[in-house]
Amino acid sequence: MNHRTELEAAQFILQKALQHACESNTHQLTKLHIAIGEIAELDRDLIQSHWREISKGSLAERSQLRFRLITAEVQCMACFQKYHPEGGEIHCPYCGSFGAKILSGEELYLESIE
């Protein structure tokens, strides 16, 4: 889920949660566990704010969002070393290159539902 806004992220989560509720014949959702990458460029507070608004009147209205941060990891395209981008900066600490492939840290998905 790259380059989505916080509203789109909340809508995506709600859609997945309601789909799960329908498939499992659940009548109320209490907690939704969301995995979010540390460099996903999404504000969790804004997602939460949108969530309160768009979940009104649904099975998820009183549910809580719980976020788990996924650590970012990139691989340098020059020396192929893997590293954690410090402060979101993609700059290889091994060779100084700026080109890197993002391996993790941009994710956003619904992990589990209670």
N, C-alpha and C positions, 0 to 999 in steps of 0.2 A: 504494500500500500504506500507508494511513494507520492509525495507532493499533494497530499489531501489536506483539506482544512480541518479544523477542529469540529466544525459542524458535520462535515462529511464523515469524520471518524466516529462521532456519536451516532449518526444515522446508520453507519455500517455495523456498529456494535448492537444497536437496537434490532436491526433486521436479523442478524445472526441469533440474537437471544430469543426473539419471538419465534423464529423458525424452529429453534431447539425446543421451546415450550410447546409448540404445536405438535412436533414429532414425538415428544415424550409425555404428552397429555398433562403438562404442568399447569397449575392454575395461578401460581404466583412465583415470581423470581425475587430472591432476597439479596444475593451477592453475585456480581459478575467479576471474574478475575481476568484482567486485561494485561497482555504482555506488550510493552512498548519499548522500542529501541532508544538508547540515549541520544542518538543523533537523528531521530525521526523528525525533529523540528516541529513538534506538536506540543502545545501547552496543555498539561493535564488538567489544570484548573478550568481552562476554557472548555475542554471536553466535558468536564463535570457539570459546568454551567449549562451547556447545550443539552446535556443528558437530562437534567431536571426538567427542562422545557419540553423536549420532544417525547419523553417517556410518559408524560401525563396522560391518564386515561387508559394506559396499557397495563399488561401483566407486570411490566417492569417498573411501574411508577414509583414504588417505594424501595426499589433495589439500590444497592450501593455498588459503586465501581471501586475495585481494588486493583491498583496498578503494580506490576512487577517490571522493574527496569532491566532491559537486556543490554549487556555491555557491548560496546562497539569494538570491532576488530577489522583491521584493513590489511591488505597485502601490497607491499611496494611493487610497482610494475618494473622498477629498475633492478633491484637486488633480490626481489621475491621474499623478503623477510616479512613476517606477520608482526603487527604491533597494535597497541591501543592508541587511538588518536587523542593526545592530551588536549583538553579544552576544546575538543571538536576539530582541532587543527590536523589536517592530513599532510603531515610532513615527516618523512621517514627519519627516525632517530639513528638509523644505521648508515645510510648513504647520503641523506640530505635531499633526496628526490621528493617532488610534490605529487607525482602520479601514483595513484593507488586504486586498487579494487576494493570496494566495501564488501566485507564478508558477513558482517552482522552489525546490528545497531540501528537499522532503519525500519524494523518490523513494527507492525501493529496488528494484533489478533486477539480474539476471544479465546482464552485458555480453558476456562471452566465456568460452570454456572451452578449456583446453589438455589 
